[in-house]
Amino acid sequence: MNEAAKFSILIPSWNNLDYVRLCFDSIKKNSRYQHQLILHINDGSDGTLQWAKDQGIDHTHSVDNIGICLALNQAASLAKTDYIVYMNDDMYVCPDWDLYLWEEISSLNHNQFFISSTMIEPTDTGNACVIGGKNFGTNTDEFREQDLLEQYASLPMNDWQGATWPPNIVHKSMWDLVGGYSIELSPGMYSDPDFSMKLWKCGVRYFKGLAKSRVYHFQCKSTGRKIQLNPGRKQFLSKWGMASSTFMREYLGIGKPFVGPIPNPDENGSLKKRLRLDKIKRRLSA
């Protein structure tokens, strides 16, 4: 690792070597700063494990696919910087993605933050946090890199409230405080809002999505496969006593224009009714 590294970037992967190569290449080519790259290799029988060894990449390895949560926590054990980034292996970072994150962090006088970059995706899913419907390729063979590099910065987007999804960054002290990602949610469905909730419970109120920090996301290249997924929606409800949608919308204000640190919500009126309904759902699902 370069001693000047800014971030420790955790990238869990499951037999996605072509995407991993592209992801790593984009980080090396389009980053303003040097970073520690840490790959967790699930299985790796496609050549990913040997490739990581040949390249001298910091990595952890599991013979079986242990999912996102355990993979991230294993990779985080190798982190040597003060800032931990979680990034998917099917992402391509756009130029200066890290500069904008670093400028935002440097403007703060505390470590209690959670900041996300903004994803550009080929399919429009209606997610207000994503620049959707901008198809620069749905796989590495079809990827139109030059077109993306010419157009990414001009795609309209504003900073948004409620950082949750990767790529995201947190100070290592906060990662350690909340214990990383929750392994009871393995392989990882709803682990993103769960991590945000853990930060919320520890007093974090600065949840920001940066419009200028952009990555292209090929979408669901691992979770789209036939794997046994955990019942994350039910688990979140049981663990926290409210639905993930309640937390994301009513507490984090996910996708709304960013206005600053989030105040504690008034748990009266419509929110009080919603929380009451969540408690009923929790009892019925037990």
C-alpha positions as CSV (number, residue, x, y, z in Angstrom):
1,M,0.0,0.0,0.0
2,N,1.2,3.5,-0.9
3,E,1.8,5.4,2.3
4,A,-0.1,8.4,0.8
5,A,-3.3,6.3,0.4
6,K,-6.4,8.2,1.3
7,F,-9.1,5.5,1.4
8,S,-9.2,1.8,2.0
9,I,-11.6,0.5,-0.7
10,L,-13.4,-2.7,0.1
11,I,-14.7,-4.6,-3.0
12,P,-16.4,-7.9,-2.4
13,S,-16.6,-10.2,-5.5
14,W,-18.0,-13.5,-6.6
15,N,-16.6,-14.8,-9.8
16,N,-16.8,-11.5,-11.7
17,L,-13.2,-11.3,-12.9
18,D,-14.0,-9.2,-16.0
19,Y,-15.9,-6.6,-13.9
20,V,-13.2,-6.6,-11.2
21,R,-10.5,-5.9,-13.7
22,L,-12.5,-3.0,-15.2
23,C,-13.3,-1.7,-11.7
24,F,-9.7,-1.7,-10.6
25,D,-8.5,-0.2,-13.8
26,S,-11.0,2.7,-13.5
27,I,-9.9,3.4,-9.9
28,K,-6.2,3.5,-11.0
29,K,-7.0,5.6,-14.0
30,N,-9.7,8.0,-12.8
31,S,-8.8,8.6,-9.2
32,R,-7.1,11.9,-8.1
33,Y,-5.5,10.1,-5.1
34,Q,-3.8,6.9,-4.3
35,H,-5.9,4.3,-2.4
36,Q,-5.6,0.9,-0.7
37,L,-7.6,-1.6,-2.7
38,I,-8.8,-4.6,-0.8
39,L,-10.7,-7.4,-2.6
40,H,-12.7,-10.1,-0.9
41,I,-12.9,-13.1,-3.2
42,N,-15.9,-15.4,-2.8
43,D,-15.0,-18.7,-4.4
44,G,-12.6,-17.3,-7.0
45,S,-12.7,-20.4,-9.2
46,D,-13.1,-18.1,-12.3
47,G,-9.4,-17.0,-11.9
48,T,-10.1,-14.0,-9.6
49,L,-8.0,-15.5,-6.8
50,Q,-5.0,-16.2,-9.0
51,W,-5.3,-12.8,-10.7
52,A,-5.3,-11.0,-7.3
53,K,-2.2,-12.9,-6.2
54,D,-0.4,-12.2,-9.5
55,Q,-1.3,-8.5,-9.2
56,G,-0.2,-8.3,-5.6
57,I,-3.6,-7.0,-4.5
58,D,-4.5,-7.0,-0.8
59,H,-7.2,-9.6,-0.5
60,T,-9.1,-12.0,1.7
61,H,-10.6,-15.2,0.4
62,S,-13.4,-17.7,1.2
63,V,-13.8,-21.0,-0.5
64,D,-17.6,-20.6,-0.6
65,N,-19.7,-17.6,-1.3
66,I,-20.2,-16.0,2.1
67,G,-22.1,-13.0,0.8
68,I,-21.6,-9.3,1.2
69,C,-21.6,-8.8,5.0
70,L,-19.0,-11.3,6.0
71,A,-16.9,-10.4,2.9
72,L,-16.8,-6.7,3.8
73,N,-15.9,-7.4,7.4
74,Q,-13.1,-9.7,6.4
75,A,-11.7,-7.2,3.9
76,A,-12.0,-4.4,6.5
77,S,-9.6,-6.3,8.7
78,L,-6.9,-5.3,6.3
79,A,-7.8,-1.6,6.1
80,K,-4.9,0.7,6.9
81,T,-6.3,4.2,6.3
82,D,-8.8,6.3,8.3
83,Y,-11.5,6.0,5.7
84,I,-13.4,3.0,4.5
85,V,-15.1,2.9,1.1
86,Y,-17.5,0.1,0.2
87,M,-17.8,-0.4,-3.6
88,N,-19.4,-3.1,-5.7
89,D,-17.2,-5.0,-8.2
90,D,-19.5,-4.1,-11.1
91,M,-18.8,-0.4,-10.9
92,Y,-16.6,1.9,-13.0
93,V,-15.6,5.1,-11.2
94,C,-15.7,8.3,-13.2
95,P,-12.8,10.9,-13.1
96,D,-12.3,12.6,-9.7
97,W,-14.9,10.6,-7.9
98,D,-12.6,10.5,-4.9
99,L,-11.6,14.2,-5.1
100,Y,-15.2,15.3,-4.5
101,L,-15.6,12.8,-1.6
102,W,-12.3,14.1,0.0
103,E,-13.4,17.8,-0.5
104,E,-16.7,17.1,1.3
105,I,-15.0,15.2,4.2
106,S,-12.4,18.0,4.5
107,S,-15.1,20.6,4.8
108,L,-16.5,18.9,8.0
109,N,-15.0,19.2,11.5
110,H,-16.1,15.8,12.7
111,N,-16.1,12.1,11.7
112,Q,-19.8,11.5,12.2
113,F,-20.8,11.3,8.5
114,F,-22.0,8.8,5.9
115,I,-21.5,9.9,2.3
116,S,-22.4,8.2,-0.9
117,S,-21.3,8.7,-4.5
118,T,-24.0,8.9,-7.2
119,M,-24.6,5.9,-9.4
120,I,-25.3,6.1,-13.2
121,E,-27.3,3.0,-14.3
122,P,-28.5,1.7,-17.6
123,T,-32.0,1.0,-16.3
124,D,-34.3,3.6,-14.8
125,T,-35.8,2.1,-11.6
126,G,-37.3,5.3,-10.3
127,N,-34.7,5.7,-7.6
128,A,-34.3,9.4,-6.9
129,C,-30.7,8.8,-5.7
130,V,-29.6,7.4,-9.1
131,I,-29.1,8.8,-12.5
132,G,-31.1,6.1,-14.3
133,G,-31.8,5.2,-17.9
134,K,-28.3,6.1,-19.1
135,N,-27.2,3.0,-20.9
136,F,-23.5,2.9,-21.6
137,G,-23.5,-0.9,-21.7
138,T,-25.0,-3.7,-19.6
139,N,-21.9,-5.8,-19.5
140,T,-18.1,-5.3,-20.0
141,D,-18.2,-6.4,-23.7
142,E,-20.8,-3.7,-24.5
143,F,-19.3,-1.0,-22.3
144,R,-19.0,2.3,-24.1
145,E,-16.3,3.8,-21.9
146,Q,-15.5,6.8,-24.1
147,D,-19.1,7.8,-24.4
148,L,-19.5,7.7,-20.7
149,L,-16.4,9.8,-20.1
150,E,-17.6,12.4,-22.6
151,Q,-21.1,12.6,-21.0
152,Y,-21.1,11.6,-17.3
153,A,-20.4,15.1,-16.0
154,S,-23.2,16.8,-17.9
155,L,-25.9,14.4,-16.7
156,P,-28.2,16.5,-14.4
157,M,-28.2,15.6,-10.7
158,N,-28.2,17.4,-7.4
159,D,-26.8,16.4,-4.0
160,W,-29.3,14.2,-2.2
161,Q,-30.3,13.3,1.3
162,G,-29.9,9.9,2.9
163,A,-26.7,8.3,1.8
164,T,-27.0,4.5,2.0
165,W,-25.9,2.6,-1.1
166,P,-22.4,2.0,-2.4
167,P,-20.1,3.5,-3.2
168,N,-20.1,5.0,0.3
169,I,-17.5,6.2,2.7
170,V,-17.3,6.3,6.5
171,H,-14.6,7.0,9.0
172,K,-12.9,3.9,10.3
173,S,-13.8,4.9,13.9
174,M,-17.5,4.8,13.0
175,W,-17.1,1.5,11.1
176,D,-15.5,0.0,14.2
177,L,-18.1,1.5,16.5
178,V,-21.1,-0.1,14.7
179,G,-19.2,-3.3,14.1
180,G,-19.2,-3.2,10.3
181,Y,-22.0,-4.9,8.4
182,S,-24.4,-7.2,10.2
183,I,-23.7,-10.8,9.6
184,E,-27.2,-11.9,10.6
185,L,-28.3,-10.3,7.3
186,S,-26.0,-12.6,5.3
187,P,-25.7,-12.8,2.4
188,G,-26.7,-9.2,2.5
189,M,-30.3,-8.2,1.5
190,Y,-31.2,-5.0,3.5
191,S,-27.7,-4.7,5.0
192,D,-27.3,-1.2,3.5
193,P,-30.2,0.4,5.4
194,D,-29.3,-1.7,8.4
195,F,-25.8,-0.1,8.4
196,S,-27.3,3.3,8.0
197,M,-29.6,2.6,11.0
198,K,-26.6,1.5,13.1
199,L,-24.9,4.8,12.3
200,W,-28.1,6.7,13.1
201,K,-28.3,5.0,16.5
202,C,-24.7,6.1,17.2
203,G,-25.7,9.7,16.5
204,V,-24.7,10.2,12.9
205,R,-27.0,12.8,11.2
206,Y,-24.9,13.8,8.2
207,F,-26.1,11.5,5.4
208,K,-25.3,13.0,2.0
209,G,-25.2,11.8,-1.6
210,L,-22.8,13.7,-3.7
211,A,-23.9,14.5,-7.2
212,K,-20.4,15.2,-8.6
213,S,-18.9,12.0,-7.3
214,R,-20.1,9.5,-9.9
215,V,-19.7,5.8,-10.8
216,Y,-21.3,3.7,-13.6
217,H,-23.0,0.7,-12.2
218,F,-23.7,-2.3,-14.4
219,Q,-26.5,-3.4,-12.0
220,C,-27.1,-6.7,-10.1
221,K,-24.2,-8.8,-11.5
222,S,-24.1,-10.9,-8.3
223,T,-27.5,-10.6,-6.6
224,G,-29.2,-11.3,-9.9
225,R,-27.9,-14.8,-9.9
226,K,-29.8,-17.8,-8.4
227,I,-28.6,-17.7,-4.8
228,Q,-30.4,-18.1,-1.5
229,L,-31.3,-14.6,-0.4
230,N,-32.0,-13.7,3.2
231,P,-35.5,-12.3,4.1
232,G,-34.0,-8.9,4.7
233,R,-37.2,-6.9,4.8
234,K,-38.6,-9.1,7.6
235,Q,-35.3,-9.1,9.5
236,F,-35.0,-5.3,9.4
237,L,-38.5,-5.0,10.8
238,S,-37.9,-7.5,13.5
239,K,-34.5,-6.0,14.5
240,W,-35.4,-2.3,14.6
241,G,-39.2,-2.3,15.2
242,M,-39.9,-0.4,12.0
243,A,-40.0,-1.1,8.3
244,S,-36.9,-0.2,6.3
245,S,-39.1,2.0,4.2
246,T,-40.2,4.0,7.3
247,F,-36.6,4.6,8.3
248,M,-35.4,5.5,4.8
249,R,-38.3,7.9,4.0
250,E,-39.3,9.4,7.3
251,Y,-35.9,9.5,9.1
252,L,-33.2,9.7,6.3
253,G,-35.5,11.5,3.8
254,I,-33.9,9.4,1.1
255,G,-33.6,11.0,-2.3
256,K,-34.7,14.5,-1.3
257,P,-32.5,17.5,-2.0
258,F,-29.7,17.7,0.5
259,V,-30.3,20.5,3.1
260,G,-27.8,19.5,5.8
261,P,-27.7,17.3,8.9
262,I,-31.0,15.5,9.5
263,P,-33.0,16.6,12.6
264,N,-34.7,14.0,14.7
265,P,-38.1,13.4,13.3
266,D,-41.3,14.3,15.2
267,E,-42.7,10.9,16.0
268,N,-46.2,12.2,16.1
269,G,-49.0,12.5,13.5
270,S,-48.5,10.5,10.4
271,L,-45.2,9.0,11.5
272,K,-46.7,7.9,14.8
273,K,-49.4,6.0,12.8
274,R,-46.8,4.5,10.5
275,L,-44.7,3.3,13.4
276,R,-47.8,1.8,15.0
277,L,-48.6,-0.1,11.8
278,D,-45.0,-1.3,11.7
279,K,-45.3,-2.7,15.2
280,I,-48.4,-4.6,14.2
281,K,-46.6,-6.0,11.1
282,R,-43.7,-7.0,13.4
283,R,-46.0,-9.0,15.7
284,L,-47.8,-10.7,12.8
285,S,-44.6,-11.7,11.1
286,A,-43.0,-13.1,14.3
